[in-house]
Amino acid sequence: MLYYALIFFIIALIATALGFGALGGMAASIAKFLAIVFIILFVVSLIFGRRARV
């Protein structure tokens, strides 16, 4: 998922550099959303992965 966030971030940078501001903004929003989801899932997996196994 982090891979896709980085891909959308790169697309946003390229689109903005070429003058497609709306497309760049949309790609940046998608990248931000995916990065936040990745961080949440990462923290959840850290918390539940450290439980003592019986």
C-alpha positions as semicolon CSV with decimal commas, in nm:
position;residue;x (nm);y (nm);z (nm)
1;M;0,000;0,000;0,000
2;L;0,289;0,233;0,069
3;Y;0,411;0,155;-0,282
4;Y;0,086;0,290;-0,430
5;A;0,104;0,600;-0,213
6;L;0,452;0,672;-0,346
7;I;0,338;0,612;-0,705
8;F;0,049;0,858;-0,666
9;F;0,284;1,109;-0,505
10;I;0,520;1,086;-0,803
11;I;0,225;1,121;-1,042
12;A;0,115;1,431;-0,848
13;L;0,462;1,585;-0,875
14;I;0,484;1,519;-1,248
15;A;0,129;1,640;-1,318
16;T;0,185;1,959;-1,121
17;A;0,516;2,023;-1,295
18;L;0,345;1,985;-1,634
19;G;0,069;2,228;-1,540
20;F;-0,214;1,989;-1,462
21;G;-0,295;2,132;-1,121
22;A;-0,630;1,958;-1,073
23;L;-0,492;1,618;-1,165
24;G;-0,189;1,678;-0,943
25;G;-0,409;1,777;-0,651
26;M;-0,629;1,472;-0,694
27;A;-0,328;1,239;-0,710
28;A;-0,181;1,406;-0,402
29;S;-0,508;1,353;-0,214
30;I;-0,512;0,986;-0,307
31;A;-0,148;0,950;-0,202
32;K;-0,221;1,118;0,132
33;F;-0,520;0,891;0,194
34;L;-0,322;0,576;0,111
35;A;-0,033;0,685;0,332
36;I;-0,269;0,742;0,627
37;V;-0,434;0,403;0,575
38;F;-0,089;0,242;0,559
39;I;0,018;0,406;0,886
40;I;-0,303;0,301;1,062
41;L;-0,270;-0,060;0,944
42;F;0,098;-0,064;1,040
43;V;0,024;0,054;1,396
44;V;-0,262;-0,194;1,433
45;S;-0,040;-0,479;1,318
46;L;0,230;-0,371;1,563
47;I;-0,016;-0,366;1,852
48;F;-0,188;-0,695;1,777
49;G;0,128;-0,869;1,659
50;R;0,299;-0,821;1,996
51;R;0,035;-1,001;2,201
52;A;0,160;-1,290;2,410
53;R;0,084;-1,620;2,246
54;V;-0,049;-1,888;2,476
